[in-house]
Amino acid sequence: MNAKWLIRSQSIVTLAAGMIYPYYLLFLKNLGNSYSKYGLAFAVFTVSSAAAAQWLGATLDRHGIRMLIASSLGMMVTMLAFPMVMSYTWVLVLQLIMGVCNAMQKMSERLLIADRTEHGSRGPFIGSFHFWTSVASGFAVIAGGYLIDWLTIDALFYTSALLYGISAWAVWRSQKRGKAKKKNIHSLDMN
């Protein structure tokens, strides 16, 4: 995967996540006005992410790009499911799935950054990566507020799902291009 495509895809993921996260509390408020429920939902997310990281770590080196694609697709499906949720129990199930997707995304993102950079010259890439993902996050909060004002919170979940899908497509496309480029180079070496 090309380093520029990694920045692009993860900026899209940050945009999708940043767009929904600040307004997620509004969604939970409709299911029951309780900080303890929000706390439990967030705990399910973080603990499932931690557990998944332990479990997935052994396969990360072989399946990093696949995990990155799977995490975006998993988040896309989860965002599509949220507007249909009418029970707090289903929120917890979705939080568990989101935690696993978060672990896959964060771990594979870091692996790909390490793989695409050289020791001693990682700083500029990491700086660029952080800049673009942070800009996407800031823009996401603003865009999310406007979407809720003009439409509904459901539209925010659907937009976020679309962005996660675009990110998965971008990673897949970049991986496919990389494989084709390697194949062409290998065939030139054979001649």
N, C-alpha and C positions, 0 to 999 in steps of 0.2 A: 504494500500500500504506500502510495506517494505521501510524503510528509504534508504537502499542501492539502491533499484530500483528507488527511487525518484532522487537520485544523478545521477544515470546512465542515466535515461530518460532525465533529464534536461541538462546534459552534452551533450547529442546528440542534443537536441534543440539548445543549445548554439553553438555547432559545425555547425549546419545547418544555423543558423542566421548569425554567424560570417563569414561563408564562402561566403555568398552572399552580405552582407551589404557593405563592402568597394568597391566592384566592381559594385554595383548598379548604381553608378554615370556614369559608362561607358554605361550602358544600357540606362539611361535617355539621355545621350549625343547623342545617335543615334536617339532619338525622337525629339530632339530640344535642341540646345546648349544654355541653359538658367538657371542661378542660381535661378531666380524667380520661374521657373517651379519646380525645385527641392525643393525650400522652400515651395511652395504650396503643393506639394505631401507629404512632411514631416509633414506639418501642418495638413493635412487631416488625416494622420496616428495618430498623437498625440491627436488631438481633438476627433477622433472617439474612440480611446482607453480610453480617460478620460470619455466620455459619456457612453461608454459600461460599465465601472467600476461602475458608479453610478447605472445603470440599472441592472446589474448582481449581485451586492452586496447582494441583498435580497435573492437570491437563492444559494449563494456560499456554505453555510454550508451543504445544502442537496445535491448539485450536483458538489462538488469540483473536484472529480476524473473525472466525465463525462466532465466537462469543460476542464480539462487538455487534455483529449483525443480529444475532439472536436477542441481545439485550434491547436493541431498538425495536425489533418486531414485538417482543414481549411487552414493552412499554406501550407500543401502539395499540395492541389488543386490550391492555389494561385501561388505557384512556378511553377507548371505545366502550368498554364495559361500565365505567363509572356512572355515566348518566342514567343507566338502567338500574343501578343499585338502589334498593329501598330498605335495606337492612344493614345494621351496623356490623353484623357477622360477615357479610359479604365485603364490607370495607376492609375488615381485617384480612380476609383471604386475598384481596387485591393488594393490600399492603405487603403481605408475604411475598407475592409474585414480584412486586416492585422492588423489594429488597434484594431478591435474587438477581433481577435484571440490573440493579444498581451495582452489585458486586461484579457481575460480568463486564459491565461497561467500564467501571473504574479500573479494574485489574487489566483488562485488555488495552485500554487507553494508555496506561502507564507502560505496559510491555511494548506497545508499538512505538511510543516515544523513545524508549531505551533502544529498541531495535533500529530506529531510523536516524539516530544521532550517534556521534562519536564522542567518547570520553574526552573532555577538555574543550569541546566545542558545542555542548548542549545548550548553553545559556541563551544564545540568540533564538533558537527554535522554541525553547520553553517560554521565553519572554513573549514571543509572537503568539504562541499557543494560548498563554494566559491572557494576553491582551484581547484576542478575538473572542475567546469564550466569555470573558468578563463583559465585553461590549454587548455580546448577544444576551447575556443575563440581564443587564440593565435595560436593554431595549425590550426584552420579553415582559418585564413587569409593567412597563408603560403600555405596550400593545395589549397585554391581558386586561388591564383596566378599561381600555377603550372597547375591547370586544365584549366585556361584561355589560358595560353601559349601553352599547348599541344593540347587543343581542342578548344571549343568556349565558349562564355559566356552562351549560351543556355545549354551546358553541366553542367555548374555551377548551373543553376536553377534546372535542373533535378536531380543532385546529392543532392542538398538541399532538394528537394521534397522527395527523397528516405529516407533521414535522418529523416525528419519530420514523415514519415510513420513508420519508425522503432521505433521512440519515442512513437508514439501512440500505436503501438503493445506492446512495453515494459510496458507501463502504464496499458493497458488492461490485459496483462498477469499477472502482479503483483497483480492487483485488483482481478482477478479470483483466483489466488493462495491464497490470503488473505481470500476470501470468503470460499473457500474449507477448509482452515485451521480452520476458525471459526466454520464451520459446523461440522467438525470432533471433535473439542473440545466440542461443544454443545452436540453432540450425546454421547460422553464419559461421560459428566456430567449427562445425563439422565439415564445412566446405573448404 
